[in-house]
């Protein structure tokens, strides 16, 4: 990926124009808990204790509150420069595990939010079956996430039949700990050949240790040996890799979805970016838990994390460009179609050329100045499929979505 040519950046009468950005990993409902998990609950707080807060929040949602939260989130994404979102959707049922009528009610809420705001949506209904590598059943708070294989495939078929200009439907395997091998094999065999497949993998060292103990291999190594991983696949996080796994992902053509703000928030660790670049691996970014909804922050901290661990500067560069910003934008542009299923044509972000942060800018330095020169939002316009959805930095539903979100939050926090 470090050999990719820079994305086109043009000065227009409206401002600096560059391609839209795909958000490769989203759990929309978690936008409602951003900032609510920053109180210590255990001296050894970690991803695993954070899950307790997440479960409590997930239990409060219904289709109406999910629609309102997702609408606000998608407005925020568009205003930040994201034009496509991959929604990794696992809150399927009522809190007691009983299906809604229709069974797709929660997915429908996400589709409606995307249609209302105009963002391209790659909906990824999640298969979630077990509570660990040992095959333990789902716990009480996980019941609303679960399906058997037949139930999952019925949901997938219903959603996939609705694909259209702004909607793609793929498959998400929650994780190796949540999907037994036989179920994974059965679902993959039933998918249409073009369906994208996303999976959480190797996010936590405990997950790596458990996979080795039960399946005799590291998670990514096991997946590469037991599934037809190719360019249709996106491996989410893949934080903890050895050299063979790095090379294996790169050879497969799969994309790694990196979520630096969430990975930092959860204490996951740092992805081996430079080694993965050198192997030629494909990658993109996602805002995941939405403690930040900003491609600028994801890309900035992707680079900054590497600087901190390597104690040197300007790491995400390659033969095609010595510019970190240009290299990062080229990487997210190159992986977008493979990960989302959309061609991404006619999506654009226009930056405010009149802002002091871009004073005297040239095409050669716009990317670096956007990503590394400050925190003032610079997005002036956003177009999806040629339709202008953001004007003067605001989506047309900015106020309406905020009001709906506030009402939903009052309901959620009152429970």
N, C-alpha and C positions, 0 to 999 in steps of 0.2 A: 504493500500500500504506500510506502514512502517513495515509490517511483512514479506515482501518479502525477500528471500535470496539474497545475493550479486550476481552480474553477474560474470561469470567466467573471470578471468584475468590470462593470462599465459605468461611466459617469453619464447620467441622463438629466433631463430637466427637473425631474423629481428628486434626484439624489443618486447615491451609489447603489447600483443594482447588482445583486448576486443571487445564486440559486437558493430556494427554500431548503429548510433543514428537516430531516425526518427524526422524530422522536421514537426510538426503537423499543422503549420499555416503559409502560405506564400501568399503575394500579390506581385508577381514578379515585376510588373511595378514600384512599389514604391522604388525599389533599386535605380532607377534613380533620386529620389528626396532626398536621404539620405544626410543630411547636408545642405539642401536648405530650411529648415523650422525652422531655429534656429535664426531668426531675429524677434524681437517683432513687431507684427502688431496691437496689442491692449493691453492696460494695464491689461486686464483680459484674455490674451491668454490662450487657452484651446484646448482640442480635437476638439471642434466645430469650432474654427478659423483655426486650422491646416487643417481641411477638405477643406477649400478654396484653400490652396496651393495644396492639393492632387487633387482636381477637375481640377485645371489649368494644372497640369502635365498629368493627365489621358486624357485630351482632345487632347494631342499632339501625342498620340501613334497611330501607325498603325501596321499591322502584322509584317512587317520587323523590325521595331524598337523593338517591343515586343520580337521577336525571339532573337535579339542580346542581349538585356538586360537580358532576362531569361537564355541564354546560359552562360553569364558571372556569373550570380548569382549562377547557378547550379554548375559551376566549383568551385566557392568559397565555396559552401556548401560541396561538396565532399572533398575539401582540408582541410576543418575544421572538418570532421568526420561525417557529415550527409550523410546517404546513401539512404534515402527516403524523399520525400517532399509531403505534402498535399497542393495543389495549389488552393486557394480559389479565383476563377476566376470570376470577374464580369464585366470586360471591354469587352463587347461582340460585340458591333456594331460600326459603324462609329460615329464620334462626333455628327452628327445631329440625331442619333437614327436609321438611315436606316441600315438594315442588310447588311453585306458584302456578296459577292458571292464567295465561299459558306458562309452560315451563321455561320459556325464553324471556320472561318478564324483565329480569334484571339486564339481560343482554339488550333487550329492546330499548331500555332506558338509555343505554350508551349509544346505540344507533341513533336514537332521536336527538341526543345531545350533539352528536357529530353532524347530523343533517341540519340542525338548527344553526349551528355556528359556521358550518362550511368546511371544517377541517377534513382532510382525507382520513378514513379510519380503516386500519387493519385490525379486525376484531379476532382475538385469539381466545376462544373458550378453552378453559383449562381442565385437563383430566387430573383429578386429585383423588386418590384411592386409599392410601395407607399413611399411618402416622410416623413411619420410620423405615429404615432399611430392613428391620427385622419383621416387617409385615404386620405390625400391630394395627388394630382398627383405628379409625379416626376418633379423636376425642370429642366430647360434647360440643365444644366450641368450633370444631371443624366440620360438623355435620352439614352445614349449609354449603360447603365447598364440594361435597363428594358426589361421584357418579360411579356406577358400574360401567363396563365397556359398552354394553348395548344402549344404556341411557345416554351416555356421552355421544355416541355416534348418531343417535336420533337428534340430539340437540345440534350437533355439528351439521347434519344434513339440512335441518330446518334453516339454520342461519346461512349456510353456504348457498342455498337456493335463492337467497335475496341479494346476492352480490350485484353491484351496479357500478356506475361511474365513480362514486365516492366511497365505495365499500368493498373491501376484500375480507374474506374469512379464512383464517388459517387454524392451525392446531397448536395448543400449548400443552406440553407435558410439564406439570408443575415442577418436578425435580425427580431425580432417580430415587430418592427416599420415599416419594409419594406415589410412584408408578411402578408396579412390579414388572419384571421383564416380559412375561407372557402378555400382559395387557398392552405394554408399549408395542410389542410386535403386532398384535391384532389391530390396534388402532392405526399404526403406520401403514399396514397392508390395505386398510379400507379407505385411506385418503385419496382424493383425486391427485393426479401427478403434479399439478401446479401448486398445490397447497404449501404454504410456508409452515415451518415447524420451529417453534421457540421452546427453550427449556432453561430454567434456572440450573446452574451447575457450578460446583466448586467455589461457592461464595464464602463458605466458612471452613476453617481448618477442621472443626469437629465433623463436618460432612465428609471431608476427605478421609479422616480417620475411620469413620463408620463404614464408608464404602469399602475401604481396604479390608476391614475386619470381616464384613459380611460377603462381599463379592470378590474379594481377592485382588482388587485393582483400584487405582485412583479413578475418580469419577469420569474425567474426560477420557482417559485411556480406555475405560470400560465402554463408554458410549461409542467411541470410534471403532471399537472391536465388535460391537453388537447392534449397531444401527447404521442405516445407509446415509450417513452424514455427508451432505454436499452443499452446494450453494443455496439451496432452499432453506437451510437451517440457520438459526441464530442462537448462539450460546450466550445466555445472559450472565454477566459477571465474569465467570471463568477466572476468578481472581488468583487461585492457588494452582499453579501449573508447574510441571517440570519441563525440561528441555524437549523431551520426546513429545509431550502433549502440545507444546507450542508449535513444533514442526508439524504435528499431525493435523491440528486445526487449520494451519495455513495450507497444507496440501489438500485438505478436503474442500476448500472453497467456502466454508461456512463463515458467517460473520460473528464477531463477538460484540455484544451490546454492553458498553461500559457506562456506568452510572456513577461518576465520581462523587457527586454531592451526597447521594444516598450511601454509597460505599464508605465514605468518610463518616457520615452521621451514625452508621451502624457499627463502625469499627471493623469493617470487613478485612481491610488490608489493601495493598496496592498491586495492581495488575502489572506484569512484566512487559511494559509497553515497548521499550527499545528492542528487546529480543524479538518480540512479536513483529515489530516493524521490519527488522532485519530478515525475518523469515518470510516476509511478503504477505502477512495475514490481513484479512479484511476486518474492519471494525466500524462501529458507529456509536452513538450516544443515546442515553435515555434519561428521563428525569424520575422514573421509578416511583419513589414514595412522595415526590413533589414537595420536599422541604425547600426546594428551589425550582422554579419553572423558568429556566434561562439557559439556552445553548451557550451563551457567553460564559456563564459560570461553569458549566460542565466541561467545556473545552479548556478554559483557563486552568481549572484545577486538575484536569487530566495531565497537563504539562507541568504544573507546579508540584504535584505529588512526586513526579519523576525527578524534578530538580532537588526536592528535599531529600529523597532517599539516595540520589546519586551525587549530591553536593556539587552539581555543575549546572550550566545553563543551556537553553536552546537544544533540547533533546529530540523533540518530535520534528525532525527535518530529514530530508533525503536527497538523493541525486537530482531530483526534478526541481527542488527549490530549497534555498537556505532559510526561507521564511517559515517560522513556526505556525503562524496563523494560516498562511496559504496551504501548508501541508495538512493541518487539521481540517480545514474546510474541504480540501480535496478528498480526505478519507471519508468524511460523513456523506459526501455527495456520491462517492463511488459505491458505497454499500447500500444506499437507500432502496434501490429497485429490488435487489436480491432479498432484502430483509422484509420489505413491505408488500411486494407484489404490484406496486404502482410504478409506472414509468417516470413519474415525477416531472413530466414535461409541463411547461407553462406555470410552474411554481416559482415565485420570486420574492425576495426580501429587498426593500429599498431603504437604505440608511440615510439619515438626515445629513446632507452634505454641508449644511450651514452651522452645525454644532461646533463649538470650539475644539472638541476632541478630535475632529477630522479637519481642522483648519490646515489648508495647504496639502491635503492628502493627494496621493497618486494611486493608480491601480496597484502598484507594487507594494504599498504599505497599508492599504485600507484594511485588509484582514487582520494584520497585527494590531493596528490601532483600535479596531472594533473590539477585539478580544482582550487586549491587555492595557488599554489606556484609561480605564475608569469604570464607573458603575452607573453613569447616566444612561437610561435606555435610548438607543440610537435608531431603533426601527421606526420608520415613518409610514411605510406602506407594506402590505403583504398581499400577494396574489396567489390563489389556488386555482389551478386549471384555467388560468387567465382571468379569473374573477377577483376584483379587488375587494378584500374583506376587511382590511385595516387601512384607515385613512387618518393622517395626522396622529399616528400612534395609538388610535383607539378603534376597537371593533364596534360595529354598529349596535351590538347587544351589550356593550360594556356595562351600562347602568342597570339594564334589565337583569342581566346575569348576576350581577353583584347583589341585587335585591333578593333574587331567588335563592342565592347561596346563603345570604344572611338568615333568611327564614328557615332554610334547611338546617343550618348550624344551630339555631335556637332549638329546633326539634331534637336534633341529635344529642346536644349537650344537656337537655332536660331529662334524658332517660337515665 
